[in-house]
């Protein structure tokens, strides 16, 4: 009788372990594309990521660099005050996207140009993503707005 209870307990523990390992694997598989690391322009210039890596870059749209090309192609530079990274984007820009304004873009750094697949712009007069504020403070160019 005791041998049967012990065997049953071992089976339950083994099944629970397999279920936990399977759930962990499914969660990891589901999140593999949803995790994007943030980098400032200075970090990208200092150590360029491989072309296959998808990440986010944030900073201010550099004044005088916004160029609208043929069709929906737009190019500009994003800066954190310490370095600038050229950016290309194909698509429609958000309404609040402008020079000297904060932005965060998701994409890949290929041939020294950040090719953006998604752009997020500030949504009101005072908002700027925390990552962008931190990067600008690190470069010493962030100025608090008092309203």
Secondary structure as UniProt FT lines:
FT   HELIX           2..31
FT   TURN            32..34
FT   STRAND          37..40
FT   HELIX           41..46
FT   TURN            51..52
FT   STRAND          55..61
FT   TURN            63..64
FT   STRAND          67..68
FT   TURN            71..72
FT   STRAND          73..79
FT   STRAND          84..90
FT   TURN            95..96
FT   TURN            99..100
FT   STRAND          102..110
FT   TURN            111..112
FT   STRAND          113..121
FT   HELIX           130..139
//
